[in-house]
Amino acid sequence: MELRVYLVLGTFLGVMACGSDGVSEGVDTTDPERGVVLEAELPTEVPEPEVPEPSAPVVQVASVTDLPPNELGKILVLEYHRLGEPENEYSRKAENFRADLELLYRSGYRPVTMRQVLEGMPDLPRGATPVIFTIDDSSRGQFYLLEDGSVDPNTMLGMWEEFRAAHPDWNSGAVWCILPGADYPSNFFGEKPSREVPRAEREAIIQKKVDYLIEHDHEICNHTLYHARLDRARDDAQVQEFIGRGEDSIQVYLPDDYDIVTFSLPLGVWPKNRSLAWQGEYKGKPYHYEFVLEVTGDANESPFDRTFDPHSVNRFIVAPGRLERQIAAWERDPSRRFVSDGDPTAITVPTGAAQRVDTVRWPDLTVVELPPEGEVNQAGRTS
């Protein structure tokens, strides 16, 4: 791709101004065999030749924030597990999960999924910072159906959908990393131990839940069959069995054209043959993942940055007080966070940063470089 760099106003400010059920679930990370239990038309009339053709009007577009675009800024991939008390790295109080949604929304963050990252986040509005929610282990408190078939408003999904209904521009979903073969309460959002529910009934409930997630723009992620540690597998074949059986057990409930593009490492532990975490084969069926989620880490480089590694995506564990501190830090120094330009055809970056863009991965997008604040382009206006 020929790299084209355009100069625009440093801040775009001129244009912008115009325009659960309370269940506390324990964690068992010591058993390698069973694992955890757990996003105006212009006038058509041609003017007289001697009259200059009118300029196109400025399009009024609402901005989420008035921050200048910076699509090489960092993004957060948040990691949650279950609702419960006391809070720790694996549990979040329901009231604080609700507060997280409100804090992020109020601070200019909007949800995207890993699938949307793969697409370049085309629907992200100008001035918004993407944030990705990943929710591991498919436990009961994440997604529970009431007797009338509705989603329990006290589950993570229930709170998410309630928030979305009140904030229509919170219009994407979360990434749900599923354990289809784990024990209760992490048995594919199981509401009871699997042995207590007839198979046909259990499968019908799972199907209903998967359908709901897909229809409401959430993403399904593989987390292995039952959270087995990949580093303790006998050999490469068993690694591929753990991952491939998880994939097969989830795909049964997915549409034929739905590819799982994200894999979450149990405990963040890699197999000895690292590449098997993103590609392999089980019983003649290949699996392939665009993204591999780690279990810890800080903010990620932008997916437009050459240094971004989709096969090693950091996750930010939402431990008590940690998210609040991170948001506050970026409020003090917003230059470090990704801010969308609202244009799905362009990648807008700070002055002098165009060389950081991965033009091999994103060959069809135009790179737009902001000049230093206060400068304009040769035409004397924004481009």
Buried (B, 14 or more C-beta within 10 A) or exposed (E): EEEEEBBBBBBBBEBBEEEBBEBBBEBEBEBBEBBBBBBEEEEEEEEEEEEEEEEEEEEEBEBBBBBBBBBBBBBBBBBBBBBBEEBEBBBBBBEBBBBBBEBBBEBBBBBBBBBBBBEBBEBBBBBBBBBBBBBBBBBBBBBBBEEEEEBBBBBBBBBBBBBBEEBEEBEBBBBBBBBBBBBBBBBBBBBEEBEEBEEEEBBEBBEEBBEBBBEBBBBBBBBBBBBBBBBBBEEBEBBBBBBBBBBBBBBEBBEEEBEBBBBBBBBBBBBEBEEBBBBBBBEEEEBEBBBBBBBEBEBBBBBBBBEBEBBBBBBBBBBBEEBBEBBEEBEEEBEEBBBBBBBBEBBBBBBEBBEBBBBEBBEEBBBBBBBEEEEBEEEEEBE
